[in-house]
């Protein structure tokens, strides 16, 4: 049963779920329950692909999905890592710093725990806020026919 639950847990790769899983991984790291940060690496990869962070130094608005920009901006503001950004270049710079911090934590967990525990807490808050904002931004799925008994 554990294997089936693990497979179901790993099969979803949407941003809200992945960000939530990353927050859980960071919480487990803080509580010294686990050092498995696979979701962190996947989240870093997803954000990097979205922003084309590794391909070039500057990213234009044409390369950034506006919905993603809004979600990232709100998540940064909600988590108190930084204030809301007013320019796309500022948002990209701030996101790059967050991605770099996530990479550093994933690459050297013991050093991060010893030297920067408050950074791990902030990153966990960012991941939670990112999950919440990404889920809220998804388009609702409504059925064509109302299920209300008086509206049939």
DSSP file (Angstrom, degrees, kcal/mol; ACC not computed):
  #  RESIDUE AA STRUCTURE BP1 BP2  ACC     N-H-->O    O-->H-N    N-H-->O    O-->H-N    TCO  KAPPA ALPHA  PHI   PSI    X-CA   Y-CA   Z-CA
    1    1 A X     >        0   0    0      0, 0.0     4,-2.5     0, 0.0     5,-0.2   0.000 360.0 360.0 360.0 -38.6    0.0    0.0    0.0
    2    2 A X  H  >  +     0   0    0      1,-0.2     4,-2.6     2,-0.2     5,-0.2   0.903 360.0  52.1 -60.8 -40.7    2.9    2.4    0.8
    3    3 A X  H  > S+     0   0    0      2,-0.2     4,-2.3     1,-0.2    -1,-0.2   0.901 109.8  48.5 -63.6 -41.6    4.3    1.9   -2.7
    4    4 A X  H  > S+     0   0    0      2,-0.2     4,-2.3     1,-0.2    -2,-0.2   0.928 113.0  47.3 -63.7 -45.5    0.9    2.7   -4.3
    5    5 A X  H  X S+     0   0    0     -4,-2.5     4,-2.3     1,-0.2    -2,-0.2   0.898 111.5  51.4 -63.9 -39.2    0.5    5.8   -2.2
    6    6 A X  H  X S+     0   0    0     -4,-2.6     4,-2.1    -5,-0.2    -1,-0.2   0.908 110.0  49.5 -63.6 -41.8    4.1    6.9   -3.0
    7    7 A X  H  X S+     0   0    0     -4,-2.3     4,-1.3     2,-0.2    -2,-0.2   0.890 111.9  47.6 -65.0 -40.0    3.4    6.4   -6.8
    8    8 A X  H  X S+     0   0    0     -4,-2.3     4,-0.7     1,-0.2    -1,-0.2   0.897 111.5  51.8 -66.5 -39.0    0.2    8.5   -6.6
    9    9 A X  H  < S+     0   0    0     -4,-2.3     3,-0.3     1,-0.2    -2,-0.2   0.883 114.4  42.4 -62.9 -40.4    2.1   11.2   -4.6
   10   10 A X  H  < S+     0   0    0     -4,-2.1    -1,-0.2     1,-0.2    -2,-0.2   0.658  99.0  73.9 -83.0 -17.1    4.9   11.4   -7.2
   11   11 A X  H  < S+     0   0    0     -4,-1.3     2,-0.3    -3,-0.2    -1,-0.2   0.797  79.8  79.1 -73.5 -27.8    2.7   11.2  -10.3
   12   12 A X     <  +     0   0    0     -4,-0.7     0, 0.0    -3,-0.3     0, 0.0  -0.644  48.0 170.9 -84.0 135.2    1.3   14.8  -10.0
   13   13 A X        +     0   0    0     -2,-0.3    -1,-0.1     4,-0.0     2,-0.1   0.135  27.5 131.2-130.2  21.0    3.7   17.5  -11.3
   14   14 A X     >  -     0   0    0      1,-0.1     4,-2.6     4,-0.0     5,-0.2  -0.398  67.1-110.7 -75.2 157.9    1.5   20.7  -11.3
   15   15 A X  H  > S+     0   0    0      1,-0.2     4,-2.8     2,-0.2     5,-0.3   0.885 112.3  51.4 -59.4 -46.8    3.0   23.8   -9.6
   16   16 A X  H  > S+     0   0    0      1,-0.2     4,-1.9     2,-0.2    -1,-0.2   0.931 115.6  42.2 -59.4 -43.4    0.6   24.0   -6.6
   17   17 A X  H  > S+     0   0    0      2,-0.2     4,-2.6     1,-0.2    -2,-0.2   0.919 115.4  49.2 -68.6 -43.1    1.2   20.4   -5.7
   18   18 A X  H  X S+     0   0    0     -4,-2.6     4,-2.2     2,-0.2    -2,-0.2   0.901 111.5  48.8 -64.7 -41.7    5.0   20.6   -6.3
   19   19 A X  H  X S+     0   0    0     -4,-2.8     4,-2.1    -5,-0.2    -1,-0.2   0.892 112.2  49.4 -65.0 -39.1    5.4   23.8   -4.3
   20   20 A X  H  X S+     0   0    0     -4,-1.9     4,-2.1    -5,-0.3    -2,-0.2   0.915 110.5  49.8 -65.2 -42.6    3.4   22.2   -1.4
   21   21 A X  H  X S+     0   0    0     -4,-2.6     4,-2.4     1,-0.2    -2,-0.2   0.881 109.4  52.4 -63.3 -38.1    5.6   19.1   -1.5
   22   22 A X  H  X S+     0   0    0     -4,-2.2     4,-2.4    17,-0.3    -1,-0.2   0.897 107.8  51.4 -64.4 -40.1    8.7   21.3   -1.5
   23   23 A X  H  X S+     0   0    0     -4,-2.1     4,-2.3     2,-0.2    -2,-0.2   0.891 109.9  49.8 -63.5 -39.1    7.3   23.1    1.6
   24   24 A X  H  X S+     0   0    0     -4,-2.1     4,-2.6     2,-0.2    -2,-0.2   0.914 109.5  51.3 -64.8 -42.6    6.8   19.7    3.3
   25   25 A X  H  X S+     0   0    0     -4,-2.4     4,-2.0     1,-0.2    -2,-0.2   0.911 111.3  47.6 -60.8 -42.3   10.3   18.7    2.4
   26   26 A X  H  X S+     0   0    0     -4,-2.4     4,-2.6     2,-0.2    -1,-0.2   0.889 111.0  51.1 -66.8 -38.3   11.7   21.9    3.9
   27   27 A X  H  X S+     0   0    0     -4,-2.3     4,-2.4     2,-0.2    -2,-0.2   0.905 109.9  49.9 -64.4 -41.1    9.6   21.4    7.1
   28   28 A X  H  <>S+     0   0    0     -4,-2.6     5,-2.9     2,-0.2     6,-1.1   0.874 110.6  50.6 -63.7 -36.7   10.9   17.8    7.4
   29   29 A X  H ><5S+     0   0    0     -4,-2.0     3,-1.1     3,-0.2    -2,-0.2   0.925 110.4  48.5 -65.8 -44.9   14.4   19.2    7.0
   30   30 A X  H 3<5S+     0   0    0     -4,-2.6    -2,-0.2     1,-0.3    -1,-0.2   0.908 114.3  46.0 -61.5 -42.3   13.9   21.8    9.7
   31   31 A X  T 3<5S-     0   0    0     -4,-2.4    -1,-0.3    -5,-0.2    -2,-0.2   0.414 111.1-123.7 -81.5   2.7   12.4   19.1   12.0
   32   32 A X  T < 5S+     0   0    0     -3,-1.1    -3,-0.2    -4,-0.2     3,-0.1   0.828  77.3 122.3  57.4  35.5   15.3   16.8   11.2
   33   33 A X  S   <S-     0   0    0     -5,-2.9     2,-0.3     1,-0.3    -4,-0.2   0.742  78.3  -3.4 -92.9 -29.5   12.8   14.1   10.1
   34   34 A X        -     0   0    0     -6,-1.1    -1,-0.3    -9,-0.2    -2,-0.2  -0.985  41.9-157.1-161.5 150.4   14.1   13.7    6.5
   35   35 A X        +     0   0    0     -2,-0.3     2,-0.7    -3,-0.1    74,-0.1   0.137  54.7 126.1-115.6  17.6   16.7   15.2    4.2
   36   36 A X        +     0   0    0      1,-0.1     3,-0.2   -11,-0.1    -8,-0.1  -0.688  26.6 168.7 -78.9 113.3   15.0   14.1    1.0
   37   37 A X     >  +     0   0    0     -2,-0.7     4,-1.8     1,-0.1     3,-0.2  -0.173  27.9 128.8-119.8  38.4   14.6   17.2   -1.1
   38   38 A X  H  > S+     0   0    0      1,-0.2     4,-2.0     2,-0.2     5,-0.2   0.880  74.3  53.8 -62.4 -38.3   13.6   15.8   -4.4
   39   39 A X  H  > S+     0   0    0      1,-0.2     4,-2.6     2,-0.2   -17,-0.3   0.850 104.3  56.1 -66.1 -33.3   10.6   18.2   -4.6
   40   40 A X  H  > S+     0   0    0      2,-0.2     4,-2.7     1,-0.2    -1,-0.2   0.946 108.1  47.4 -61.7 -48.0   12.9   21.1   -4.1
   41   41 A X  H  X S+     0   0    0     -4,-1.8     4,-2.1     1,-0.2    -2,-0.2   0.890 113.1  48.6 -61.7 -39.7   15.0   20.1   -7.1
   42   42 A X  H  X S+     0   0    0     -4,-2.0     4,-2.5     2,-0.2    -1,-0.2   0.895 111.6  49.3 -67.4 -39.5   11.9   19.6   -9.2
   43   43 A X  H  X S+     0   0    0     -4,-2.6     4,-2.7     2,-0.2     5,-0.3   0.918 110.1  50.9 -65.3 -43.4   10.5   23.0   -8.2
   44   44 A X  H  X S+     0   0    0     -4,-2.7     4,-2.5     1,-0.2    -2,-0.2   0.917 111.9  48.2 -58.4 -43.8   13.8   24.7   -9.0
   45   45 A X  H  X S+     0   0    0     -4,-2.1     4,-2.4    -5,-0.2    -2,-0.2   0.910 111.7  49.2 -64.4 -42.6   13.8   23.0  -12.4
   46   46 A X  H  X S+     0   0    0     -4,-2.5     4,-2.0     2,-0.2    -2,-0.2   0.930 114.6  43.7 -64.6 -45.4   10.1   24.1  -13.1
   47   47 A X  H  X S+     0   0    0     -4,-2.7     4,-2.4     2,-0.2     6,-0.2   0.911 113.1  52.8 -66.5 -41.5   10.7   27.7  -12.1
   48   48 A X  H  X>S+     0   0    0     -4,-2.5     5,-1.9    -5,-0.3     4,-1.0   0.903 110.4  47.3 -61.2 -41.8   14.0   27.8  -14.0
   49   49 A X  H  <5S+     0   0    0     -4,-2.4    -1,-0.2     2,-0.2    -2,-0.2   0.892 111.7  51.0 -66.5 -38.6   12.3   26.5  -17.1
   50   50 A X  H  <5S+     0   0    0     -4,-2.0    15,-0.3     1,-0.2    -2,-0.2   0.898 120.5  33.3 -66.0 -40.2    9.5   29.0  -16.8
   51   51 A X  H  <5S-     0   0    0     -4,-2.4    -1,-0.2    -5,-0.1    -2,-0.2   0.469 100.9-128.3 -95.3  -2.1   11.8   31.9  -16.4
   52   52 A X  T  X5 +     0   0    0     -4,-1.0     4,-1.2    -5,-0.2     3,-0.2   0.924  49.9 162.0  53.1  46.0   14.5   30.6  -18.7
   53   53 A X  T  4< +     0   0    0     -5,-1.9    -4,-0.1     1,-0.2    -1,-0.1   0.837  66.3  43.6 -68.2 -34.0   16.8   31.4  -15.8
   54   54 A X  T  4 S+     0   0    0     -6,-0.3    -1,-0.2     1,-0.2     3,-0.1   0.702 106.6  61.0 -87.2 -16.9   19.7   29.2  -17.0
   55   55 A X  T  4 S-     0   0    0     -3,-0.2     2,-0.3     1,-0.2    -2,-0.2   0.875 114.1  -0.7 -81.2 -38.0   19.6   30.2  -20.7
   56   56 A X     <  -     0   0    0     -4,-1.2    -1,-0.2     1,-0.1     3,-0.0  -0.971  59.3-121.1-151.3 163.2   20.3   33.9  -20.5
   57   57 A X  S    S+     0   0    0     -2,-0.3     2,-0.4     1,-0.1    -1,-0.1   0.871  98.0  44.5 -76.1 -38.5   20.9   36.7  -18.0
   58   58 A X        -     0   0    0     -3,-0.1     2,-0.5    34,-0.0    -1,-0.1  -0.882  67.7-161.6-112.3 142.3   18.0   38.9  -19.0
   59   59 A X        -     0   0    0     -2,-0.4     2,-0.1    29,-0.0    33,-0.1  -0.980  10.1-147.1-122.6 128.3   14.5   37.7  -19.6
   60   60 A X    >   -     0   0    0     -2,-0.5     3,-1.4     1,-0.1     4,-0.4  -0.459  29.8-107.2 -89.3 166.6   11.9   39.7  -21.5
   61   61 A X  G >  S+     0   0    0      1,-0.3     3,-1.1     2,-0.2    -1,-0.1   0.792 116.8  67.2 -62.4 -27.4    8.2   39.8  -20.9
   62   62 A X  G 3  S+     0   0    0      1,-0.3    -1,-0.3     3,-0.1     4,-0.1   0.776 102.4  47.0 -65.0 -24.6    7.7   37.8  -24.1
   63   63 A X  G <  S+     0   0    0     -3,-1.4     2,-0.5   -12,-0.1    -1,-0.3   0.482 102.8  74.9 -94.3  -3.6    9.5   34.8  -22.4
   64   64 A X  S <  S-     0   0    0     -3,-1.1     2,-0.3    -4,-0.4   -13,-0.1  -0.941  80.2-128.9-117.3 123.2    7.5   35.1  -19.1
   65   65 A X     >  -     0   0    0     -2,-0.5     4,-2.2   -15,-0.3     3,-0.3  -0.519  17.8-139.2 -64.7 125.1    3.9   33.9  -18.8
   66   66 A X  H  > S+     0   0    0     -2,-0.3     4,-2.2     1,-0.2     5,-0.2   0.864 102.2  54.2 -58.6 -36.8    2.0   36.9  -17.2
   67   67 A X  H  > S+     0   0    0      1,-0.2     4,-2.3     2,-0.2    -1,-0.2   0.902 108.8  48.9 -64.1 -39.1    0.0   34.5  -15.0
   68   68 A X  H  > S+     0   0    0     -3,-0.3     4,-2.8     2,-0.2     5,-0.2   0.901 108.8  53.3 -65.7 -40.8    3.3   33.0  -13.7
   69   69 A X  H  X S+     0   0    0     -4,-2.2     4,-2.4     2,-0.2    -2,-0.2   0.910 110.3  47.2 -60.3 -42.8    4.7   36.5  -13.0
   70   70 A X  H  X S+     0   0    0     -4,-2.2     4,-2.5     2,-0.2     5,-0.2   0.929 112.7  48.8 -65.1 -45.6    1.6   37.4  -11.0
   71   71 A X  H  X S+     0   0    0     -4,-2.3     4,-2.4     1,-0.2    -2,-0.2   0.930 113.6  46.4 -60.8 -46.7    1.7   34.2   -9.0
   72   72 A X  H  X S+     0   0    0     -4,-2.8     4,-2.5     2,-0.2    -1,-0.2   0.909 112.0  51.2 -62.9 -42.4    5.5   34.6   -8.2
   73   73 A X  H  X S+     0   0    0     -4,-2.4     4,-2.2    -5,-0.2    -2,-0.2   0.926 112.5  45.0 -62.7 -45.4    5.0   38.2   -7.2
   74   74 A X  H  X S+     0   0    0     -4,-2.5     4,-3.3     2,-0.2     5,-0.2   0.899 112.5  52.0 -65.0 -39.9    2.2   37.4   -4.8
   75   75 A X  H  X S+     0   0    0     -4,-2.4     4,-2.0    -5,-0.2     6,-0.3   0.902 109.9  48.9 -64.3 -40.6    4.1   34.5   -3.4
   76   76 A X  H  <>S+     0   0    0     -4,-2.5     6,-1.1     2,-0.2     5,-1.1   0.922 115.9  43.5 -63.4 -43.9    7.2   36.6   -2.8
   77   77 A X  H ><5S+     0   0    0     -4,-2.2     3,-1.0    -5,-0.2    -2,-0.2   0.923 113.4  50.5 -68.3 -44.7    5.1   39.3   -1.1
   78   78 A X  H 3<5S+     0   0    0     -4,-3.3    -1,-0.2     1,-0.2    -2,-0.2   0.865 110.2  50.0 -61.2 -37.3    3.0   36.8    1.0
   79   79 A X  T 3<5S-     0   0    0     -4,-2.0    -1,-0.2    -5,-0.2    -2,-0.2   0.550 104.1-130.3 -82.3  -6.6    6.1   35.0    2.3
   80   80 A X  T < 5S+     0   0    0     -3,-1.0    -3,-0.2    -4,-0.5     3,-0.1   0.680  71.1 127.1  64.7  19.2    7.8   38.3    3.3
   81   81 A X  S   <S-     0   0    0     -5,-1.1     2,-0.3     1,-0.3    -4,-0.1   0.890  88.3 -22.6 -66.5 -38.5   11.0   37.3    1.5
   82   82 A X  S    S-     0   0    0     -6,-1.1    -2,-0.3     3,-0.0    -1,-0.3  -0.920  80.6 -86.7-156.2 174.3   10.7   40.7   -0.2
   83   83 A X        -     0   0    0     -2,-0.3    -6,-0.1     1,-0.1    -5,-0.1  -0.460  62.5 -73.7 -84.7 166.2    8.1   43.2   -1.0
   84   84 A X        -     0   0    0     -2,-0.1     2,-0.3     1,-0.1    -1,-0.1  -0.333  53.0-124.9 -59.8 138.8    6.0   43.0   -4.2
   85   85 A X        -     0   0    0      1,-0.1    -1,-0.1    -3,-0.1    -8,-0.1  -0.634  17.1-163.9 -90.1 144.8    8.0   43.9   -7.2
   86   86 A X  S    S+     0   0    0     -2,-0.3     2,-0.4     1,-0.1    -1,-0.1   0.594  73.8  54.1-102.5 -14.6    6.8   46.7   -9.6
   87   87 A X  S  > S-     0   0    0      1,-0.1     4,-2.1     0, 0.0     3,-0.2  -0.936  76.6-131.8-122.8 145.9    9.1   45.8  -12.5
   88   88 A X  H  > S+     0   0    0     -2,-0.4     4,-2.5     1,-0.2     5,-0.2   0.860 109.2  56.2 -62.4 -35.9    9.4   42.5  -14.3
   89   89 A X  H  > S+     0   0    0      2,-0.2     4,-2.2     1,-0.2    -1,-0.2   0.884 107.6  48.7 -64.5 -37.5   13.2   42.8  -14.1
   90   90 A X  H  > S+     0   0    0      2,-0.2     4,-2.7    -3,-0.2    -2,-0.2   0.905 110.8  50.7 -66.7 -41.5   13.0   43.1  -10.3
   91   91 A X  H  X S+     0   0    0     -4,-2.1     4,-2.5     2,-0.2    -2,-0.2   0.920 111.4  47.6 -61.8 -44.1   10.7   40.1  -10.1
   92   92 A X  H  X S+     0   0    0     -4,-2.5     4,-2.5     2,-0.2    -1,-0.2   0.912 112.0  49.8 -65.0 -42.4   13.1   38.0  -12.2
   93   93 A X  H  X S+     0   0    0     -4,-2.2     4,-1.9     2,-0.2    -2,-0.2   0.928 113.1  46.3 -61.6 -45.6   16.1   39.1  -10.1
   94   94 A X  H  X S+     0   0    0     -4,-2.7     4,-2.0     1,-0.2    -2,-0.2   0.895 112.2  50.6 -64.7 -40.5   14.2   38.3   -6.9
   95   95 A X  H  X S+     0   0    0     -4,-2.5     4,-2.8     1,-0.2    -1,-0.2   0.893 107.2  54.2 -65.5 -39.5   13.1   34.9   -8.3
   96   96 A X  H  X S+     0   0    0     -4,-2.5     4,-2.5     1,-0.2    -1,-0.2   0.905 107.8  50.3 -59.2 -41.4   16.7   34.1   -9.3
   97   97 A X  H  X S+     0   0    0     -4,-1.9     4,-2.2     2,-0.2    -1,-0.2   0.902 111.4  48.0 -64.8 -40.5   17.8   34.7   -5.8
   98   98 A X  H  X S+     0   0    0     -4,-2.0     4,-2.6     2,-0.2    -2,-0.2   0.929 111.7  49.5 -65.2 -45.2   15.1   32.5   -4.4
   99   99 A X  H  X S+     0   0    0     -4,-2.8     4,-2.4     1,-0.2    -2,-0.2   0.906 110.9  50.5 -60.4 -41.9   16.0   29.7   -6.9
  100  100 A X  H  X S+     0   0    0     -4,-2.5     4,-2.5     2,-0.2    -1,-0.2   0.906 110.1  49.9 -63.7 -41.2   19.6   30.0   -5.9
  101  101 A X  H  X S+     0   0    0     -4,-2.2     4,-2.2     2,-0.2    -2,-0.2   0.911 110.4  50.1 -63.7 -42.0   18.8   29.8   -2.2
  102  102 A X  H  X S+     0   0    0     -4,-2.6     4,-2.3     2,-0.2    -2,-0.2   0.912 110.9  49.9 -62.1 -42.2   16.7   26.7   -2.9
  103  103 A X  H  X S+     0   0    0     -4,-2.4     4,-2.5     1,-0.2    -2,-0.2   0.929 109.7  50.7 -60.6 -45.8   19.5   25.1   -4.9
  104  104 A X  H  X S+     0   0    0     -4,-2.5     4,-2.0     1,-0.2     8,-0.2   0.891 111.0  48.2 -62.1 -40.5   22.0   25.8   -2.1
  105  105 A X  H  < S+     0   0    0     -4,-2.2    -1,-0.2     1,-0.2    -2,-0.2   0.922 113.7  47.4 -65.1 -43.4   19.8   24.2    0.5
  106  106 A X  H  < S+     0   0    0     -4,-2.3     3,-0.4     1,-0.2    -2,-0.2   0.852 113.9  47.5 -67.0 -34.3   19.2   21.2   -1.7
  107  107 A X  H  < S+     0   0    0     -4,-2.5     2,-0.3     1,-0.2    -1,-0.2   0.852 129.0  18.2 -77.5 -34.9   23.0   20.8   -2.4
  108  108 A X     X  +     0   0    0     -4,-2.0     4,-2.1    -5,-0.2    -1,-0.2  -0.669  65.9 167.7-140.6  81.8   24.2   21.2    1.2
  109  109 A X  H  > S+     0   0    0     -3,-0.4     4,-2.7    -2,-0.3     5,-0.2   0.888  77.3  52.4 -65.6 -41.4   21.5   20.6    3.7
  110  110 A X  H  > S+     0   0    0      1,-0.2     4,-2.2     2,-0.2    -1,-0.2   0.910 110.7  47.3 -64.4 -41.7   23.7   20.3    6.8
  111  111 A X  H  > S+     0   0    0      2,-0.2     4,-2.9     1,-0.2     5,-0.4   0.918 112.9  49.7 -64.0 -42.9   25.5   23.6    6.0
  112  112 A X  H  X S+     0   0    0     -4,-2.1     4,-2.2     1,-0.2     8,-0.2   0.909 111.6  48.5 -63.4 -42.4   22.1   25.3    5.4
  113  113 A X  H  < S+     0   0    0     -4,-2.7     4,-0.3     1,-0.2    -1,-0.2   0.892 117.2  42.0 -64.2 -39.1   20.7   24.0    8.7
  114  114 A X  H  < S+     0   0    0     -4,-2.2     3,-0.2    -5,-0.2    -2,-0.2   0.901 128.0  26.0 -75.6 -41.3   23.7   25.1   10.6
  115  115 A X  H  < S+     0   0    0     -4,-2.9    -3,-0.2    -5,-0.2    -2,-0.2   0.803 131.1  24.2 -97.3 -31.6   24.3   28.5    9.1
  116  116 A X     X  +     0   0    0     -4,-2.2     4,-1.4    -5,-0.4     3,-0.4  -0.409  57.6 147.4-137.5  60.8   21.0   29.7    7.8
  117  117 A X  H  > S+     0   0    0     -4,-0.3     4,-1.8     1,-0.2    -1,-0.1   0.848  79.3  56.5 -65.4 -30.9   17.9   28.1    9.5
  118  118 A X  H  > S+     0   0    0      1,-0.2     4,-2.1     2,-0.2    -1,-0.2   0.827 102.9  55.4 -69.7 -29.3   15.9   31.3    9.1
  119  119 A X  H  > S+     0   0    0     -3,-0.4     4,-2.5     2,-0.2    -1,-0.2   0.893 105.7  51.4 -67.0 -39.3   16.5   31.2    5.3
  120  120 A X  H  X S+     0   0    0     -4,-1.4     4,-2.2    -8,-0.2    -2,-0.2   0.898 109.1  51.0 -64.5 -39.7   15.0   27.7    5.3
  121  121 A X  H  X S+     0   0    0     -4,-1.8     4,-2.2     2,-0.2    -2,-0.2   0.915 110.8  48.4 -62.0 -43.1   12.0   29.0    7.2
  122  122 A X  H  X S+     0   0    0     -4,-2.1     4,-2.5     2,-0.2    -2,-0.2   0.899 111.0  50.3 -64.5 -40.3   11.6   31.8    4.6
  123  123 A X  H  X S+     0   0    0     -4,-2.5     4,-2.5     2,-0.2    -1,-0.2   0.881 109.0  51.8 -66.1 -37.2   11.9   29.4    1.7
  124  124 A X  H  X S+     0   0    0     -4,-2.2     4,-2.3     2,-0.2    -2,-0.2   0.921 110.2  48.9 -63.0 -43.3    9.3   27.1    3.3
  125  125 A X  H  X S+     0   0    0     -4,-2.2     4,-2.6     1,-0.2    -2,-0.2   0.898 110.7  51.2 -62.2 -40.3    6.9   30.2    3.6
  126  126 A X  H  X S+     0   0    0     -4,-2.5     4,-2.9     2,-0.2    -2,-0.2   0.929 109.5  49.4 -62.1 -45.2    7.6   31.0    0.0
  127  127 A X  H  X S+     0   0    0     -4,-2.5     4,-2.3     2,-0.2    -2,-0.2   0.902 112.1  48.3 -62.9 -40.9    6.8   27.5   -1.2
  128  128 A X  H  X S+     0   0    0     -4,-2.3     4,-2.4     2,-0.2    -1,-0.2   0.930 113.9  46.3 -63.2 -45.3    3.5   27.5    0.8
  129  129 A X  H  X S+     0   0    0     -4,-2.6     4,-2.9     1,-0.2     5,-0.3   0.888 111.5  52.2 -65.3 -38.5    2.6   30.9   -0.6
  130  130 A X  H  X S+     0   0    0     -4,-2.9     4,-2.5     2,-0.2     5,-0.2   0.909 110.0  48.7 -64.0 -41.7    3.5   29.8   -4.1
  131  131 A X  H  X S+     0   0    0     -4,-2.3     4,-2.2    -5,-0.2    -2,-0.2   0.937 114.0  45.9 -61.8 -47.0    1.3   26.7   -3.7
  132  132 A X  H  X S+     0   0    0     -4,-2.4     4,-2.1     1,-0.2    -2,-0.2   0.930 116.6  43.6 -62.7 -47.3   -1.6   28.8   -2.5
  133  133 A X  H  X S+     0   0    0     -4,-2.9     4,-1.4     2,-0.2    -1,-0.2   0.879 113.6  50.5 -69.3 -37.9   -1.3   31.4   -5.1
  134  134 A X  H  X S+     0   0    0     -4,-2.5     4,-0.7    -5,-0.3    -1,-0.2   0.898 112.1  47.8 -67.0 -39.5   -0.7   29.0   -8.0
  135  135 A X  H >< S+     0   0    0     -4,-2.2     3,-0.7    -5,-0.2    -2,-0.2   0.897 111.2  51.0 -66.9 -39.7   -3.8   27.0   -6.9
  136  136 A X  H 3< S+     0   0    0     -4,-2.1    -1,-0.2     1,-0.2    -2,-0.2   0.783 107.5  54.2 -68.2 -26.4   -5.9   30.1   -6.7
  137  137 A X  H 3< S+     0   0    0     -4,-1.4    -1,-0.2    -5,-0.1    -2,-0.2   0.630  83.4 106.2 -85.3 -12.2   -4.9   31.2  -10.2
  138  138 A X  S << S-     0   0    0     -4,-0.7     2,-0.2    -3,-0.7     3,-0.1  -0.391  82.9-104.4 -67.1 144.2   -5.9   28.0  -11.9
  139  139 A X        -     0   0    0      1,-0.1    -1,-0.1    -2,-0.1    -2,-0.1  -0.482  38.5-115.7 -68.4 132.4   -9.1   28.3  -13.9
  140  140 A X        -     0   0    0     -2,-0.2     2,-0.8    -4,-0.1    -1,-0.1  -0.380  20.0-131.8 -68.7 148.7  -12.0   26.7  -12.2
  141  141 A X        -     0   0    0     -2,-0.1     2,-0.3    -3,-0.1    -1,-0.1  -0.887  29.1-176.4-105.5 109.0  -13.6   23.7  -13.8
  142  142 A X        -     0   0    0     -2,-0.8     2,-0.2     4,-0.0     4,-0.1  -0.784  25.9-120.4-103.1 145.7  -17.3   24.1  -14.0
  143  143 A X        -     0   0    0     -2,-0.3     4,-0.1     1,-0.1    -1,-0.0  -0.592  19.5-129.7 -79.2 147.3  -19.7   21.5  -15.3
  144  144 A X  S    S+     0   0    0     -2,-0.2     2,-0.5     1,-0.1    -1,-0.1   0.894  95.6  54.0 -65.1 -38.4  -21.8   22.7  -18.2
  145  145 A X  S    S-     0   0    0     -3,-0.0    -1,-0.1     2,-0.0    -2,-0.1  -0.857  92.3-121.7-102.6 128.4  -25.0   21.6  -16.6
  146  146 A X        -     0   0    0     -2,-0.5    -2,-0.1     5,-0.3     5,-0.0  -0.365   8.8-151.7 -66.8 142.3  -25.8   22.9  -13.1
  147  147 A X        +     0   0    0     -4,-0.1     2,-0.2    -2,-0.1    -1,-0.1   0.454  60.4 116.6 -92.1  -2.9  -26.3   20.2  -10.4
  148  148 A X    >   -     0   0    0      1,-0.1     3,-1.5     3,-0.1    -2,-0.0  -0.481  69.3-133.4 -67.8 134.1  -28.6   22.5   -8.4
  149  149 A X  G >  S+     0   0    0      1,-0.3     3,-0.5    -2,-0.2    -1,-0.1   0.785 103.1  48.4 -63.6 -27.3  -32.1   20.9   -8.2
  150  150 A X  G 3  S+     0   0    0      1,-0.2    -1,-0.3     2,-0.1    -2,-0.1   0.460 106.7  57.8 -91.6  -0.2  -33.9   24.1   -9.1
  151  151 A X  G <         0   0    0     -3,-1.5    -5,-0.3     1,-0.1    -1,-0.2   0.026 360.0 360.0-117.5  26.7  -31.7   25.0  -12.1
  152  152 A X    <         0   0    0     -3,-0.5    -1,-0.1    -5,-0.1    -2,-0.1   0.442 360.0 360.0 -90.2 360.0  -32.1   21.9  -14.2
